[in-house]
Amino acid sequence: MFITAEEVKGLSSFEEVKAISNEQIETYMDRADSWIRRATNSPAIELSDNEALRKDMRLAT
């Protein structure tokens, strides 16, 4: 995964997101990661050393 559930909660301005369990957020993150891999056609994108790309993937998730 590109980001943690705690980071998602910390970055969110929505109380509804902060109230969701970490397990539920991780389910959404898994779904987002799958779509990112499919859209980029790069199953190992998380192994990239490109810091800008890693930051973009965190935000996209």
Stockholm file with secondary structure:
# STOCKHOLM 1.0

chainA/1-61         MFITAEEVKGLSSFEEVKAISNEQIETYMDRADSWIRRATNSPAIELSDNEALRKDMRLAT
#=GR chainA/1-61 SS CCSCHHHHHHHCCCHHHHHSCHHHHHHHHHHHHHHHHHHHTCTTGGGCCCHHHHHHHHHHC
#=GC SS_cons        CCSCHHHHHHHCCCHHHHHSCHHHHHHHHHHHHHHHHHHHTCTTGGGCCCHHHHHHHHHHC
//
